[in-house]
């Protein structure tokens, strides 16, 4: 099972990966949109499914003391695909 993240919600005016506090997504092959708060999405990806942004894999970043967050990962490098997504309101 895989999901595509389509939108992000920032918890502050800072637009960084750690400041994203919610993710909107849909299951591959479906159109219904869902959202999860950051901690729930991290757990979801660590235990249940995989995610991507326009085909680019999403990984959980564990960089203490910063709480875990998501970031796209392709060709051995982290990149900024999530930061380029449109925002949504919760």
C-alpha positions in Angstrom: 0.0 0.0 0.0 1.3 3.4 -0.9 0.1 7.0 -0.6 0.9 10.2 -2.5 1.3 13.3 -0.4 -0.3 16.2 -2.3 -0.4 19.1 0.2 1.2 20.2 3.4 0.2 22.4 6.3 2.8 24.5 8.2 2.5 25.0 11.9 4.4 28.3 11.8 5.4 31.0 9.3 8.7 29.1 8.8 8.5 26.9 5.7 10.9 24.1 6.6 10.5 20.3 6.7 10.3 20.3 10.6 7.7 23.0 10.6 5.2 21.0 8.4 2.7 19.8 11.0 0.1 18.0 8.7 0.1 16.1 5.4 -2.7 15.7 2.9 -2.6 12.5 0.8 -4.5 10.0 -1.2 -4.0 6.3 -1.6 -2.6 5.3 -5.0 -5.4 4.7 -7.4 -8.0 6.6 -5.4 -9.0 10.3 -5.4 -10.4 10.8 -1.8 -8.1 13.0 0.2 -7.1 12.3 3.8 -4.8 14.1 6.2 -2.7 13.2 9.2 -0.8 15.2 11.7 2.9 14.9 11.6 3.4 12.4 14.4 0.6 10.2 13.0 2.0 10.3 9.5 5.5 9.4 10.8 4.1 6.4 12.6 1.9 5.5 9.6 5.0 5.4 7.4 7.2 3.6 9.9 4.7 0.8 10.5 2.1 0.5 7.7 2.8 2.0 4.3 5.1 3.9 2.0 4.6 7.4 0.6 5.8 9.5 -2.4 5.6 12.9 -3.9 5.2 12.8 -7.7 7.0 9.4 -7.7 9.8 10.5 -5.3 10.1 8.4 -2.2 9.3 10.0 1.2 11.5 9.0 4.2 11.3 9.6 7.9 14.1 11.7 9.2 15.3 11.1 12.7 17.6 14.0 13.7 17.5 14.5 17.5 16.7 16.8 19.2 14.3 17.7 16.4 11.2 15.5 16.4 11.0 13.1 13.5 9.7 14.6 10.3 9.3 13.6 6.6 11.5 14.5 3.6 11.7 13.2 0.1 14.7 11.0 -0.8 15.9 10.2 -4.3 19.2 9.0 -5.8 20.8 8.9 -2.3 19.9 12.5 -1.5 17.3 14.3 0.5 15.5 17.0 -1.4 12.8 19.6 -1.1 9.8 18.2 -3.0 7.5 18.5 0.1 8.3 22.2 0.4 7.1 22.8 -3.2 3.7 21.3 -2.5 0.6 23.6 -2.1 -0.7 24.2 1.4 -4.1 23.2 2.8 -6.1 24.3 5.9 -7.0 22.0 8.7 
